[in-house]
């Protein structure tokens, strides 16, 4: 293992790095395009401005790591686990999210535009100002999530559980909430956003 806290600025394109253990490493502007990172484990690592295009992160585990302003284009994230991680400002395009687990993570300012996020557990996540334009969130669990300032234009939420979710008026106007499960507070907010007067 390299020294704790060492910074990396290398090219990892097509690298074979599966099943490795990285702790407190710093990666800045690194290119991981088409790298094999299956089963990778990170703890306390930071990735700033890194490119994960076509990367395979299936079965990887990440604890208290930060992936800030990173690009995940057609990345495989199936069966990955993320705990207490920051994905601030990162972009996800055509990624595979099957059985991904996100616990106490901050996805503020991230982009999942047109993403297929069906049946995901996104409960209690920080999703402030996230871009979910035209995303498919069918049957997803968003209980207790913070979607303040989120872009929800054309977002589809049939069967999604929104109880305890924080969504501002703009979000309630933008999203397609038909078939979503909501609580009384959110229903009242939806009514008010649409100009209804509830007595």
C-alpha positions in Angstrom: 0.0 0.0 0.0 1.3 3.5 -0.8 1.7 6.1 1.8 -1.4 7.5 3.4 -2.5 10.8 1.9 -0.4 10.5 -1.3 -1.8 12.4 -4.3 -2.2 10.7 -7.6 -2.4 12.4 -11.0 -2.0 9.4 -13.3 -3.6 7.8 -16.4 -5.4 4.6 -15.4 -7.1 4.0 -18.8 -7.8 0.3 -19.3 -6.0 -0.5 -16.0 -6.8 -3.8 -14.3 -7.2 -2.8 -10.6 -9.9 -5.2 -9.4 -10.1 -6.3 -5.8 -7.7 -3.6 -4.6 -7.9 -1.8 -1.2 -7.3 2.0 -1.3 -7.3 4.1 1.9 -6.9 7.9 2.2 -5.6 8.3 -1.3 -6.1 11.5 -3.3 -6.8 11.4 -7.0 -7.0 14.6 -9.1 -8.0 14.8 -12.8 -7.3 11.1 -13.2 -8.6 9.1 -16.2 -10.0 5.7 -15.4 -11.7 5.2 -18.8 -12.5 1.5 -19.3 -10.6 0.5 -16.2 -11.5 -2.7 -14.4 -12.3 -1.7 -10.8 -14.5 -4.6 -9.9 -14.5 -5.3 -6.2 -12.4 -2.2 -5.4 -12.6 -1.0 -1.8 -12.0 2.6 -0.9 -12.0 4.3 2.5 -11.4 8.0 3.1 -10.3 8.5 -0.5 -10.9 11.6 -2.6 -11.5 11.8 -6.4 -11.6 15.3 -7.9 -12.5 15.8 -11.5 -11.8 12.2 -12.4 -13.2 10.4 -15.5 -14.9 7.1 -15.0 -16.2 6.6 -18.5 -17.0 2.9 -19.3 -15.4 1.9 -15.9 -16.5 -1.3 -14.3 -17.2 -0.8 -10.5 -19.4 -3.8 -10.0 -19.3 -5.1 -6.5 -17.1 -2.2 -5.3 -17.3 -0.8 -1.7 -16.8 2.8 -0.7 -16.7 4.2 2.8 -16.4 7.9 3.6 -14.9 8.6 0.2 -15.5 11.6 -2.0 -16.1 11.6 -5.8 -16.4 15.3 -6.5 -17.2 16.6 -10.0 -16.4 13.2 -11.5 -17.9 11.8 -14.8 -19.5 8.4 -14.8 -20.5 7.8 -18.4 -21.8 4.3 -19.1 -20.2 3.1 -15.9 -21.2 -0.2 -14.4 -22.2 0.4 -10.7 -24.2 -2.8 -10.2 -24.0 -4.3 -6.7 -21.7 -1.4 -5.5 -22.0 -0.1 -1.9 -21.5 3.6 -0.9 -21.6 4.6 2.7 -21.2 8.2 4.0 -19.8 9.2 0.6 -20.0 12.5 -1.3 -20.8 12.5 -5.0 -21.1 16.3 -5.1 -21.4 17.7 -8.6 -20.7 14.4 -10.4 -22.4 13.4 -13.6 -24.0 10.0 -14.4 -24.9 9.1 -17.9 -26.4 5.8 -19.1 -25.0 4.0 -16.0 -26.1 0.6 -14.6 -27.4 1.1 -11.1 -28.8 -2.4 -10.5 -28.8 -3.3 -6.8 -26.6 -0.2 -5.9 -26.8 0.7 -2.2 -26.4 4.3 -1.1 -26.4 5.0 2.7 -26.0 8.5 4.2 -24.6 9.9 1.0 -24.5 13.5 -0.4 -25.5 13.7 -4.0 -26.0 17.4 -4.1 -25.6 19.1 -7.5 -25.1 15.7 -9.2 -26.7 15.0 -12.5 -28.8 11.9 -13.3 -30.7 13.4 -16.3 -32.6 10.8 -18.2 -31.2 8.2 -15.8 -32.9 4.9 -15.2 -33.3 4.9 -11.4 -36.1 2.4 -11.1 -36.7 0.6 -7.8 -33.6 2.2 -6.1 -33.4 2.9 -2.4 -32.6 6.6 -2.2 -34.1 7.2 1.2 -32.6 9.8 3.5 -30.1 10.9 0.9 -29.0 14.5 0.4 -30.1 15.4 -3.1 -30.1 19.1 -3.0 -30.1 20.8 -6.5 -29.7 17.4 -8.1 -30.5 17.2 -11.8 -33.2 14.5 -12.3 -34.6 15.9 -15.6 -36.6 13.2 -17.4 -35.2 10.6 -14.9 -37.2 7.4 -14.4 -37.7 6.9 -10.6 -40.5 4.4 -10.9 -41.0 2.5 -7.6 -38.0 4.1 -6.0 -37.8 4.7 -2.2 -37.2 8.4 -1.6 -38.5 8.6 2.0 -36.9 11.3 4.0 -34.7 12.4 1.1 -33.8 16.1 0.7 -34.6 17.3 -2.8 -34.5 21.0 -2.1 -33.8 22.8 -5.4 -33.8 19.6 -7.4 -34.5 19.8 -11.2 -37.4 17.5 -11.7 -38.7 18.5 -15.2 -40.3 15.5 -16.7 -39.1 13.2 -13.9 -41.3 10.1 -13.7 -42.3 8.9 -10.2 -45.1 6.3 -10.4 -45.1 4.0 -7.4 -42.3 6.0 -5.8 -42.5 6.5 -2.0 -42.1 10.2 -1.2 -43.3 10.2 2.4 -41.2 12.6 4.4 -39.4 13.8 1.3 -38.5 17.5 1.1 -39.5 18.9 -2.3 -39.9 22.6 -2.9 -42.7 24.2 -4.9 -40.8 24.2 -8.2 -40.1 20.5 -7.9 -43.7 19.8 -7.2 -44.7 21.7 -10.4 -42.1 20.0 -12.6 -42.3 16.4 -11.7 -44.9 13.8 -12.8 -46.2 12.6 -9.5 -49.0 10.5 -10.8 -49.1 7.3 -8.8 -46.5 8.4 -6.2 -47.1 7.7 -2.5 -47.1 10.9 -0.5 -47.9 12.0 3.0 -50.3 14.8 4.1 -47.6 17.5 4.2 -46.4 16.8 0.7 -50.0 16.6 -0.6 -50.7 20.0 0.9 -47.5 21.4 -0.6 -48.5 20.0 -4.0 -51.9 21.6 -3.8 -50.5 24.9 -2.8 -47.9 24.8 -5.6 -50.7 24.3 -8.1 -52.7 27.2 -6.7 -55.3 25.1 -4.9 -56.8 26.4 -1.6 -57.2 23.8 1.0 -59.7 24.5 3.8 
